Amino acid sequence: MEVNVLERLPNPIILKKLMKIQASLNIILCEDEWLRYHRFVQDWDEGVCMAKIDNGAGDHLIILFSTEGSIIKGFDHESELSPYAQDEHKVLEGIYDDVPKELLTLLEDDAIEKDDVTFCIWRENSDTSWRKGKVEIPKGESDGSDFLVGCIFHTPEDFVEFAEGYFEISPSLDIVAKIYDEFTITAEMINILNPDCDVKEVLQELELLRLKI
């Protein structure tokens, strides 16, 4: 399963675009920021962008893109690998042990909640593939990576299916596909996807998000 998870992740450039696209669609479909499933912060820190998946049920995936490489921190609150499931309430051995220092330091911001973790995946700029901490996962248990990496939707069809379940709406596949193809998002496209939103506000948010898409 672990190799499968790493193989499902595209290279950082494509992953960054995917996370921006999904965050853009969340902005259009959901007025309340705290309810959005996918988010993206272009200028999280100097030279660092942050993408986040938050399902509102205690599970999250944070991706930091930097000039040194990219690091993914995931937390499945029901996983037996959670610090909250350990007697000593500490990060499980192996999760962070092999992470390069320059990438690990990116997680030190309090808002990242570094110790709330069940898996870590990273890729230095010189790497040709993603790497993951070596952790002994008890038989029948999961670190949540399969589930959370699966919340990165690679196709417009997958995103529409997700939106129907999460936002309880059926966005136009044609418009979603255009956004996945990196068409410039227009007021007309926003209106079709969400007739009830404030188009001007959405465009202002998208301008910040899509600065360097």
QUICORZI-V170942 format. One record per backbone hydrogen bond with DSSP energy under -1.0 kcal/mol. CO is the residue of the C=O (numbers start at 0). NH is the residue of the N-H. Records with the same first field share a line. If there is no record, write none. Layout:
CO = NH / NH
This chain:
0 = 4
1 = 5
2 = 6
3 = 7
10 = 14
11 = 15
12 = 16
13 = 17
14 = 18
15 = 19
16 = 20
17 = 21
18 = 22
19 = 23
20 = 24
21 = 25
22 = 26
23 = 27
24 = 28
25 = 29
31 = 34
32 = 35
36 = 53
38 = 51
40 = 49
44 = 47
47 = 43 / 44
48 = 64
49 = 40
50 = 62
51 = 38
52 = 60
58 = 54
59 = 74
60 = 52
61 = 72
62 = 50
63 = 70
64 = 48
67 = 124
68 = 65
69 = 122
70 = 63
71 = 120
72 = 61
73 = 117 / 118
74 = 59
75 = 78
78 = 81
81 = 84
82 = 85
91 = 94
95 = 98
99 = 102 / 103
100 = 104
102 = 105
103 = 106
104 = 107
108 = 111
109 = 112
112 = 115
114 = 116
118 = 73
119 = 132
120 = 71
121 = 130
122 = 69
123 = 126
130 = 121
137 = 140
143 = 147
144 = 148
145 = 149
147 = 150
148 = 151
154 = 158
155 = 159
156 = 160
157 = 161
158 = 162
159 = 163
160 = 164
161 = 165
162 = 166 / 168
171 = 175
172 = 176
173 = 177
174 = 178
175 = 179
176 = 180
177 = 182
178 = 181
185 = 189
186 = 190
187 = 191
188 = 192
189 = 193
193 = 196
197 = 201
198 = 202
199 = 203
200 = 204
201 = 205
202 = 206
203 = 207
204 = 208
205 = 209
209 = 212
